[in-house]
Amino acid sequence: MARSAPTRQTDTVRPERCLIRVPQADERDAPGIDFGRGPWTDAAVVSGFLQMGGLTMSSLPTWVYLYYTPATLWVGFRCEGTPGDTLKAQFTQRDEKVWRDDSVDVILKYLGEPEKTAHVSVNCAAVVYDALGEDASWNPDLTVQTAKDSNGWSAVIGLPFKPLGISAPKDGGEWSVNFCRSTSSRQLTCWAPVLKSYVEPARYGRMVFGGRRTSAAQMRRLDPVSIGRNNPLVVCPTGSTFHVIGYDIRECPIFERRGPIKADGRFEYVLAEDRVRSVSLAVTDDTGKELLCGSYPMHSPPVSDRVKTVATRFDEATRMLPKFTAEARAKAEPILAKARPLVEQATKLASRPETCSAEDWQQLASTVGDLAMQLDGVTCHAGMLTKLPDADFAVGLESSMQKVMIKDHPFEGHFDDHYDLSLARNEHEGFQVVAIPFARDLVEVTVTAGPLKTASGLAFDGKVEVSLVGHVDVADNPPYDVDYKGWWPDPLLSFLQKSDVKQGEHVAFWIDVATRPETKPGDYEAPLTITARGTAPITLGLKVRVWDFALPDGTHLRNAFTYNEGPTGSFYKDRWNDEMRHRYYDFILDHRLNIDHLYRRESPDISLLKYGAARGMNAFNVGGVFRRGKGDKADPELTEYLRQLKKAKLFDSAYVYGFDEVRKEKFGEIREVFGEIHKRFPGLETMTTAVDPSFGKRSGLREVVDIWVPLTDSYDIEEARRLRREGREMWWYICVVPTHPYANWFIEYPAIEARLLTGAMSYKYEAGGFLYYLINLWDVNRRPISKGPYADWDPGSLVNEEKKYTANGDGSLLCPGPDGPLSTIRLEN
């Protein structure tokens, strides 16, 4: 079959949500649970459930049957993949947490209001949870039936329209809906892709009430989307057609196919482009009316570009082989000979993706991964020789936004005779120099930066500092998905500038270039010298462009990152003094964070606040002592403290934090305490991470909370704008949640996510500030880091014994070094 031409982005519009058009049937008795009999045989059917997060299709086959009568919406679930005798139903009473059992959910949002969201959950024993909005006392007269068999189980739910406060829907009317299936082992799947919870109305699909004349479409089979031939089965009216659009990672359409659906419901489309990361599939009848549509993730991995990269590097290594030393050539030749047939086979297969099966493509991905590792040393050495023909070992270059794995991964940076870096005045920016041996180990590798100067001889008024990149052995039970468990780069060991490097390792050195406000703009150059015992030095160029503007000392983005000073001192014992304490203060301020503590009881020292404000500090918590109830006596010391803040022009940066992540049970207390703060201390802002999706509109907290701080996955830009028009504010925060696909800065997550969170993302979504609960959660460690590159540091900072997980780097953005704080790759970004 011919390969479809890419489609321009303007040619098609990606459907925002899934859709199913539901037929109306005559009123009759309950339909029973046999989906092979009427009226179910004429119902609409959806399938192709996705795992929570929407990134993969579920391996558990699930079908949902839908029709309605003038009085009732009928929903039937067929759930396979879990034998009936293994199902669990521990909850036996109505409105218990039946969704923790093997269960199904119907969630309906109608009339466009959050209060009008109906949620019905049924477990495999026909026990029901039902709620209207958050009101679980809503118990309509449902019809519910379940049945088990050797292949799975079935459920039928009849939901009358009357308890919803509406009559029969009009023809063409739409509701937002989702259909979900949970297992007792916590496999969470759904029809419309949601990211973190079944209760995400903005992501629900559309259910269109088609009326009596609608002929339904029935999704009978939908295998995971893959390279090669795809053969869905959709039973639908004669003359129906399909429309498939494939989207790349940026959601730009790059593949399109239309065609007729056969009388038996079969059709085929061939995917020959592995840049496709998701596919939308729509079915329309002969009048052009859409009967169903859905969006599904690509199952096959992107391999084509990786094959080209491996083949290019293989060819380069073969071409450069005569330039290798005799020792290096003797090691390289058998590696290249062994790899040659595999490279040729991979190249041939990747050139004909339309002939591949899903299994072929998965095997190709595995082969390419193995080849990249086998060829890593020889291709790195060859890449270096193309730039510096006399080099005894490879020196790679990488930006600060990529993590260089010390082993078990190929080096993915680049090779050149220089590195270009640009930055403003009063800014830090970094990059990495990576030592990569081949044929023999390297001893005492060092990286030294010479003095930066312009062409006219002007000296650089700033600093260039070198730190060995440390690696930590991560805990292997994190509460998020990772591809690799082992040694990850994180701490920057500023007390070390030397390291041995074994064959198969990539040891990185972090080069930090810092300008001052007074640094002259212009182009500077300096030599970078990399040495190892018994080898000739390698010299690269460092080219630095300083732009003609300066960054402020602080940041416009207000922030509240807790620094807990008490535990820090315990790492230094009798060496802990004012000088060491101020090293940490200056380190925090150098990184444009505030010296703050969300959970402090007493108010911070005003002299320290003045010191921080002079360096750009822009927010601080005045302490829990200000959280006063109506029965608490007035405290003149607090009034005097605020008077001193105003005198020092610090009051506008002050806030009172409280009620950390509480829910509605605490809302009454918030109203009292924060209301009392406003009454006693006019102008003092209140801030909370209390969980209130209405941001005070329905909870009565609107007038007493000045700064709302939701998780990034709950942030609402429109509500943030409304709050600002009212003179209030909305920040956002992360902690051990959310996880991918949302950004976070766990050690195993891409380095660029830290830069995005406090930079481009906060700007794009207009966050008023950023909150983080702790930057020095070091409870599992007892001593400062003392060695590298394999650091003597346990990165498993957050341990949850109840849920049996350990999050690596959560609440820990810096580390204690022998003589003061050490930064991390995450903090530098």
Buried (B, 14 or more C-beta within 10 A) or exposed (E): EEEBEBBEBEEBEEBEBBBBBBBBBEEEEEBBBEBEEEBBBBBBBBBBBBBBBBBBBBEBBBBBBBBBBEEBBBBBBBBBBBEBEEBBBEBEEEBBEBBBBBBBBBBBBBEEEEEBBBBBBBBBBBBBBBBBBBEBEBBBEBBBBBBBEEBBBBBBBBBBBEBBEEEBBEEEBEBBBBBBBBBBEEBBBBBBBBBBEBBBBEBBBBBBBBBEEBBBBBBBBBBBBBBBBBEBBBBBBEEBBBBBBBBBEEEBBBBBBEEEBEEEBBBEBBBBBBBBBBBBBBBBBEEEBBBBBBBBBBBBBBBBEBBBBBBEBBEBBBEBBEBBBEEBBEBBBEBBEEBEEBBEEBBEBBEEBBEBEBEBBBBBBEBBBEBBBBBBBBBBBBBBBBBBEEBBBBBBBBBBBBBBBBBEBBBBBEBBBBBEBEBBBBBBBBBBBBBBBBBBEBBEBBBBBBEBBBEEEEEBBBEBBBBBBBBBBBBEBBBBEBEEBBBBBBBBBBBBBBBBBEEBBBBBBBBBBBBBEEBBBBEBBBBBBBBBEEBEEBBBBBBBEBBEEBBEBBBEBBBBBBBBBEBBBEBBEEEBEEEBBEBBBBBBBBBBBBBBBBBBEEBBEBEBBEBBBEBBBBBBBBBBBBBBEEEEEEEEEBEEBBEEBEEEEBBEBBBBBBBEBBEBEBBEBBBBBBBBBBEBBEEBBBBBBBBBBEBBEBBBBBEBBBBBBBBBBBBBEEBBEBBEEEEBBBBBBBBBBBBBEBBBBBBBBBBBBBBBBBBEBBEEBEBBBBBBBBBBBBBBBEEBBEBBBBBBBBBBBBBEEEEEBBBBBBBBBBBBBBEBBBBBBBBBB
